[in-house]
């Protein structure tokens, strides 16, 4: 992908990208099995194919002929995709403030004590000339 920002994803598209990143290359049948494993109401194959088509049109995934059927793989590396989505979320929901975003996570209980300890370690390393 070029330097252009990645198109935003819906919650369903994000969940599907998580599966593609973890299980790529994956067929429609495999993705349908994975998606429906955690759903009380299963989605149909047509619904999944529509979501895959949208992800492909947005440039997030590509399809290729596998041995027996089409296989889907990510075009966007997981880290780059997550960073792009996080920047979008930070901008839209927190006025671009990382502090506001982190404050919300910490104050609303969305971050564990172990994660806070890891965050402290990361901040200490960053403050001492560590990786930005």
C-alpha positions as YAML, in Angstrom:
chain: A
units: angstrom
residues:
- id: 1
  name: UNK
  ca: [0.00, 0.00, 0.00]
- id: 2
  name: UNK
  ca: [1.14, 3.54, -0.57]
- id: 3
  name: UNK
  ca: [1.42, 6.23, 2.07]
- id: 4
  name: UNK
  ca: [-2.32, 6.89, 1.89]
- id: 5
  name: UNK
  ca: [-4.25, 6.26, 5.10]
- id: 6
  name: UNK
  ca: [-6.01, 2.93, 5.28]
- id: 7
  name: UNK
  ca: [-9.78, 2.99, 4.88]
- id: 8
  name: UNK
  ca: [-11.64, 2.58, 8.16]
- id: 9
  name: UNK
  ca: [-13.11, -0.78, 9.07]
- id: 10
  name: UNK
  ca: [-16.43, -1.62, 10.64]
- id: 11
  name: UNK
  ca: [-16.40, -3.73, 13.81]
- id: 12
  name: UNK
  ca: [-17.31, -6.82, 11.77]
- id: 13
  name: UNK
  ca: [-14.55, -6.09, 9.23]
- id: 14
  name: UNK
  ca: [-12.03, -5.61, 12.06]
- id: 15
  name: UNK
  ca: [-13.01, -8.95, 13.60]
- id: 16
  name: UNK
  ca: [-12.64, -10.61, 10.21]
- id: 17
  name: UNK
  ca: [-9.22, -8.99, 9.67]
- id: 18
  name: UNK
  ca: [-8.13, -10.41, 13.03]
- id: 19
  name: UNK
  ca: [-9.00, -13.89, 11.74]
- id: 20
  name: UNK
  ca: [-7.30, -13.34, 8.39]
- id: 21
  name: UNK
  ca: [-4.10, -12.13, 10.10]
- id: 22
  name: UNK
  ca: [-4.11, -15.15, 12.39]
- id: 23
  name: UNK
  ca: [-5.09, -17.88, 9.88]
- id: 24
  name: UNK
  ca: [-3.90, -16.69, 6.48]
- id: 25
  name: UNK
  ca: [-4.14, -17.86, 3.82]
- id: 26
  name: UNK
  ca: [-7.71, -18.92, 4.61]
- id: 27
  name: UNK
  ca: [-10.59, -20.14, 2.50]
- id: 28
  name: UNK
  ca: [-14.13, -18.85, 2.79]
- id: 29
  name: UNK
  ca: [-15.15, -22.17, 4.38]
- id: 30
  name: UNK
  ca: [-12.42, -21.89, 7.05]
- id: 31
  name: UNK
  ca: [-13.21, -18.24, 7.78]
- id: 32
  name: UNK
  ca: [-16.93, -19.01, 8.03]
- id: 33
  name: UNK
  ca: [-16.15, -21.75, 10.54]
- id: 34
  name: UNK
  ca: [-13.95, -19.41, 12.58]
- id: 35
  name: UNK
  ca: [-16.41, -16.49, 12.50]
- id: 36
  name: UNK
  ca: [-19.35, -18.65, 13.53]
- id: 37
  name: UNK
  ca: [-17.46, -20.46, 16.30]
- id: 38
  name: UNK
  ca: [-18.02, -17.55, 18.69]
- id: 39
  name: UNK
  ca: [-21.42, -16.32, 17.49]
- id: 40
  name: UNK
  ca: [-24.80, -17.29, 18.93]
- id: 41
  name: UNK
  ca: [-26.39, -16.46, 15.55]
- id: 42
  name: UNK
  ca: [-24.23, -17.71, 12.67]
- id: 43
  name: UNK
  ca: [-23.67, -15.54, 9.63]
- id: 44
  name: UNK
  ca: [-24.24, -16.94, 6.15]
- id: 45
  name: UNK
  ca: [-21.61, -17.66, 3.54]
- id: 46
  name: UNK
  ca: [-23.03, -14.82, 1.41]
- id: 47
  name: UNK
  ca: [-22.66, -12.34, 4.29]
- id: 48
  name: UNK
  ca: [-19.06, -13.42, 4.80]
- id: 49
  name: UNK
  ca: [-18.28, -13.14, 1.09]
- id: 50
  name: UNK
  ca: [-19.74, -9.63, 1.07]
- id: 51
  name: UNK
  ca: [-17.47, -8.66, 3.98]
- id: 52
  name: UNK
  ca: [-14.46, -10.21, 2.24]
- id: 53
  name: UNK
  ca: [-15.30, -8.32, -0.96]
- id: 54
  name: UNK
  ca: [-15.46, -5.06, 0.99]
- id: 55
  name: UNK
  ca: [-12.11, -5.74, 2.66]
- id: 56
  name: UNK
  ca: [-10.63, -6.52, -0.73]
- id: 57
  name: UNK
  ca: [-12.07, -3.31, -2.25]
- id: 58
  name: UNK
  ca: [-10.62, -1.31, 0.66]
- id: 59
  name: UNK
  ca: [-7.20, -2.83, -0.01]
- id: 60
  name: UNK
  ca: [-6.91, -4.77, 3.25]
- id: 61
  name: UNK
  ca: [-6.92, -8.29, 1.77]
- id: 62
  name: UNK
  ca: [-6.38, -10.09, -1.52]
- id: 63
  name: UNK
  ca: [-7.70, -13.34, -2.89]
- id: 64
  name: UNK
  ca: [-5.79, -15.93, -4.82]
- id: 65
  name: UNK
  ca: [-6.50, -19.32, -6.29]
- id: 66
  name: UNK
  ca: [-5.60, -22.00, -3.77]
- id: 67
  name: UNK
  ca: [-5.30, -25.71, -4.51]
- id: 68
  name: UNK
  ca: [-9.04, -26.29, -4.31]
- id: 69
  name: UNK
  ca: [-10.66, -22.89, -3.69]
- id: 70
  name: UNK
  ca: [-10.02, -19.19, -3.27]
- id: 71
  name: UNK
  ca: [-7.77, -18.20, -0.38]
- id: 72
  name: UNK
  ca: [-7.65, -14.82, 1.34]
- id: 73
  name: UNK
  ca: [-4.54, -13.17, 2.76]
- id: 74
  name: UNK
  ca: [-3.81, -9.80, 4.29]
- id: 75
  name: UNK
  ca: [-2.26, -7.11, 2.10]
- id: 76
  name: UNK
  ca: [-1.72, -4.92, 5.14]
- id: 77
  name: UNK
  ca: [0.64, -6.25, 7.79]
- id: 78
  name: UNK
  ca: [-1.05, -6.64, 11.17]
- id: 79
  name: UNK
  ca: [1.06, -4.07, 13.01]
- id: 80
  name: UNK
  ca: [0.60, -1.42, 10.30]
- id: 81
  name: UNK
  ca: [-3.13, -2.09, 10.17]
- id: 82
  name: UNK
  ca: [-3.58, -1.86, 13.91]
- id: 83
  name: UNK
  ca: [-1.49, 1.32, 14.14]
- id: 84
  name: UNK
  ca: [-3.57, 2.92, 11.39]
- id: 85
  name: UNK
  ca: [-6.83, 1.96, 13.07]
- id: 86
  name: UNK
  ca: [-5.57, 3.16, 16.43]
- id: 87
  name: UNK
  ca: [-4.55, 6.54, 14.98]
- id: 88
  name: UNK
  ca: [-8.02, 6.86, 13.45]
- id: 89
  name: UNK
  ca: [-9.68, 5.96, 16.75]
- id: 90
  name: UNK
  ca: [-7.45, 8.34, 18.69]
- id: 91
  name: UNK
  ca: [-8.29, 11.16, 16.29]
- id: 92
  name: UNK
  ca: [-12.02, 10.53, 16.14]
- id: 93
  name: UNK
  ca: [-12.74, 9.62, 19.75]
- id: 94
  name: UNK
  ca: [-10.05, 11.40, 21.76]
- id: 95
  name: UNK
  ca: [-9.29, 14.56, 19.80]
- id: 96
  name: UNK
  ca: [-5.90, 13.13, 18.83]
- id: 97
  name: UNK
  ca: [-4.79, 12.81, 22.47]
- id: 98
  name: UNK
  ca: [-3.00, 9.60, 23.42]
- id: 99
  name: UNK
  ca: [-3.21, 10.67, 27.05]
- id: 100
  name: UNK
  ca: [-7.00, 10.97, 26.87]
- id: 101
  name: UNK
  ca: [-7.21, 7.56, 25.26]
- id: 102
  name: UNK
  ca: [-4.99, 5.93, 27.90]
- id: 103
  name: UNK
  ca: [-6.82, 7.74, 30.71]
- id: 104
  name: UNK
  ca: [-10.08, 6.26, 29.44]
- id: 105
  name: UNK
  ca: [-8.61, 2.75, 29.39]
- id: 106
  name: UNK
  ca: [-7.12, 3.05, 32.86]
- id: 107
  name: UNK
  ca: [-10.03, 4.81, 34.55]
- id: 108
  name: UNK
  ca: [-12.73, 2.64, 33.02]
- id: 109
  name: UNK
  ca: [-11.03, -0.59, 34.02]
- id: 110
  name: UNK
  ca: [-10.10, -1.59, 30.52]
- id: 111
  name: UNK
  ca: [-6.49, -2.24, 31.44]
- id: 112
  name: UNK
  ca: [-5.20, -4.81, 33.95]
- id: 113
  name: UNK
  ca: [-2.58, -4.28, 36.66]
- id: 114
  name: UNK
  ca: [-0.16, -6.42, 34.65]
- id: 115
  name: UNK
  ca: [-0.78, -4.26, 31.58]
- id: 116
  name: UNK
  ca: [-0.23, -1.11, 33.66]
- id: 117
  name: UNK
  ca: [3.10, -2.53, 34.86]
- id: 118
  name: UNK
  ca: [4.09, -3.31, 31.27]
- id: 119
  name: UNK
  ca: [3.03, 0.18, 30.22]
- id: 120
  name: UNK
  ca: [5.15, 1.72, 33.00]
- id: 121
  name: UNK
  ca: [8.12, -0.32, 31.79]
- id: 122
  name: UNK
  ca: [7.52, 0.81, 28.21]
- id: 123
  name: UNK
  ca: [7.21, 4.46, 29.26]
- id: 124
  name: UNK
  ca: [10.41, 4.20, 31.35]
- id: 125
  name: UNK
  ca: [12.29, 2.71, 28.39]
- id: 126
  name: UNK
  ca: [10.90, 5.37, 26.06]
- id: 127
  name: UNK
  ca: [11.91, 8.13, 28.46]
- id: 128
  name: UNK
  ca: [15.46, 6.78, 28.65]
- id: 129
  name: UNK
  ca: [16.06, 7.02, 24.92]
- id: 130
  name: UNK
  ca: [14.34, 3.76, 24.12]
- id: 131
  name: UNK
  ca: [12.47, 3.09, 20.92]
- id: 132
  name: UNK
  ca: [9.89, 5.85, 20.22]
...
